Amino acid sequence: MAGEVVSQTDWFSWSLSQFAREFGIARETVQSRLRAAGVNPSGEKRGFPVYSVCAAARAILMPDTSANGMNDPAKMSPKERADWYRSENERLKFERESGLAVGSDDSREQMAAIAKMGLQVLETLPDILERDHHLDHKIISSIEGRIDALREQWAQAVAEA
């Protein structure tokens, strides 16, 4: 085998197993991505189809998931749909456990705590300005009016959410 001359076409044509090994993904995944992208074999080696490295690499590394329904459960077979939901549940579980995502109840509680802190500061601001800086009553009334308007906007935004 040493010193064997290999044509350039053979060098740049790989089997499904070679792609799977090089890209670190399952052979079935390689095959489904090539099929979805419409990449046809460029020839055969030892009775097995081989694919152009250039065309196959594009299909493997940058699959077009929007066109073939890979992320649309309505377009999947029952087995694919079950696998997809299982993987999505595992992904969400991992994201919650690692702190990348929070549940909607936790999010609401956090937003409520932030709003309460902000409102507490805003509610005491006119008193502080009047007591420590001796601002005119008209200015204080104007500030209180703006704080009241902001409180109403926040309440409306919370009600709409």
C-alpha positions as CSV (number, residue, x, y, z in Angstrom):
1,M,0.0,0.0,0.0
2,A,2.9,2.4,0.6
3,G,3.6,4.3,-2.5
4,E,0.2,3.6,-4.0
5,V,-1.0,6.4,-6.3
6,V,-4.4,7.7,-5.4
7,S,-6.4,9.8,-7.9
8,Q,-7.5,13.3,-6.7
9,T,-11.1,12.2,-7.2
10,D,-10.6,9.3,-4.8
11,W,-8.9,11.5,-2.3
12,F,-11.7,14.0,-2.1
13,S,-14.6,11.5,-2.1
14,W,-15.5,9.9,1.3
15,S,-17.9,7.3,2.5
16,L,-20.6,7.9,5.1
17,S,-18.4,6.2,7.7
18,Q,-15.4,8.5,6.9
19,F,-17.6,11.6,7.3
20,A,-19.1,10.3,10.6
21,R,-15.6,9.6,12.0
22,E,-14.2,12.9,10.9
23,F,-17.1,15.1,12.0
24,G,-17.8,13.1,15.2
25,I,-21.5,12.4,14.4
26,A,-23.5,9.3,13.8
27,R,-23.4,7.7,10.3
28,E,-27.2,7.9,10.2
29,T,-27.0,11.7,10.8
30,V,-24.6,12.1,8.0
31,Q,-26.8,10.1,5.7
32,S,-30.0,12.0,6.6
33,R,-28.3,15.4,6.2
34,L,-26.9,14.4,2.8
35,R,-30.3,13.1,1.7
36,A,-32.0,16.3,3.0
37,A,-29.6,18.5,1.1
38,G,-29.9,16.4,-2.1
39,V,-26.2,15.5,-2.2
40,N,-25.8,12.5,-4.5
41,P,-22.9,10.0,-4.5
42,S,-20.0,11.0,-6.7
43,G,-19.0,7.4,-7.2
44,E,-18.3,4.1,-5.5
45,K,-15.4,2.6,-3.5
46,R,-15.5,-1.1,-2.7
47,G,-19.2,-1.2,-3.6
48,F,-20.2,1.6,-1.3
49,P,-21.2,5.1,-2.3
50,V,-18.8,8.0,-1.8
51,Y,-19.6,11.7,-1.7
52,S,-17.7,14.8,-2.7
53,V,-16.1,16.2,0.4
54,C,-16.9,19.8,-0.6
55,A,-20.7,19.2,-1.2
56,A,-21.1,16.8,1.7
57,A,-19.3,19.0,4.2
58,R,-21.6,21.9,3.5
59,A,-24.7,19.6,4.0
60,I,-23.3,18.1,7.2
61,L,-22.0,21.3,8.8
62,M,-24.7,23.7,7.7
63,P,-27.9,21.7,7.4
64,D,-30.9,23.6,6.1
65,T,-33.3,22.8,8.9
66,S,-35.9,25.3,7.8
67,A,-36.8,23.7,4.5
68,N,-37.0,20.0,5.5
69,G,-39.0,20.4,8.7
70,M,-36.3,19.0,11.0
71,N,-37.5,21.4,13.7
72,D,-41.2,21.2,12.9
73,P,-42.8,18.4,14.8
74,A,-45.8,18.5,12.5
75,K,-43.6,17.4,9.6
76,M,-41.9,14.6,11.4
77,S,-42.7,10.9,11.5
78,P,-44.0,9.7,14.9
79,K,-40.6,8.2,15.9
80,E,-38.8,11.4,14.9
81,R,-41.3,13.5,16.7
82,A,-41.0,11.5,19.9
83,D,-37.2,11.7,19.7
84,W,-37.4,15.4,19.0
85,Y,-39.6,16.1,22.0
86,R,-37.5,13.9,24.2
87,S,-34.3,15.8,23.1
88,E,-36.0,19.2,23.6
89,N,-37.1,18.2,27.1
90,E,-33.6,17.1,27.9
91,R,-32.2,20.4,26.5
92,L,-34.6,22.5,28.6
93,K,-33.8,20.4,31.7
94,F,-30.1,21.0,31.2
95,E,-30.6,24.7,30.6
96,R,-32.7,25.1,33.8
97,E,-30.1,23.1,35.8
98,S,-27.2,25.1,34.5
99,G,-28.9,28.4,35.0
100,L,-29.2,29.3,31.3
101,A,-33.0,29.3,31.5
102,V,-35.5,29.9,34.3
103,G,-39.1,28.9,34.6
104,S,-41.8,31.4,33.9
105,D,-42.9,31.5,37.6
106,D,-39.3,32.1,38.7
107,S,-39.0,34.8,36.1
108,R,-42.1,36.6,37.3
109,E,-40.9,36.4,40.9
110,Q,-37.6,37.9,39.9
111,M,-39.2,40.7,37.9
112,A,-41.6,41.5,40.8
113,A,-38.7,41.7,43.2
114,I,-36.8,44.1,40.9
115,A,-39.9,46.2,40.4
116,K,-40.5,46.4,44.1
117,M,-37.0,47.6,44.7
118,G,-37.3,50.2,42.0
119,L,-40.6,51.4,43.2
120,Q,-39.3,51.7,46.8
121,V,-36.5,54.0,45.6
122,L,-38.9,56.0,43.4
123,E,-41.5,56.3,46.2
124,T,-38.9,57.8,48.7
125,L,-37.1,60.0,46.1
126,P,-39.5,63.0,46.5
127,D,-39.1,63.0,50.3
128,I,-35.3,62.8,50.1
129,L,-35.2,65.6,47.5
130,E,-37.4,67.8,49.7
131,R,-35.7,67.0,53.0
132,D,-32.0,66.9,51.9
133,H,-32.0,69.3,49.0
134,H,-34.9,71.6,49.9
135,L,-36.4,71.5,46.4
136,D,-39.4,73.6,45.7
137,H,-42.8,72.1,46.2
138,K,-43.7,72.5,42.5
139,I,-40.7,70.4,41.5
140,I,-41.5,67.7,44.0
141,S,-45.1,67.6,42.7
142,S,-43.8,67.2,39.2
143,I,-41.5,64.4,40.2
144,E,-44.3,62.6,42.1
145,G,-46.6,62.9,39.0
146,R,-43.9,61.3,36.8
147,I,-43.3,58.5,39.3
148,D,-47.1,57.9,39.5
149,A,-47.3,57.7,35.7
150,L,-44.4,55.3,35.6
151,R,-46.0,53.1,38.3
152,E,-49.2,53.0,36.1
153,Q,-47.2,52.0,33.0
154,W,-45.5,49.2,35.0
155,A,-48.9,48.0,36.3
156,Q,-50.3,48.0,32.8
157,A,-47.3,46.2,31.4
158,V,-47.6,43.5,34.1
159,A,-51.3,43.1,33.5
160,E,-50.8,42.7,29.7
161,A,-48.0,40.1,30.3
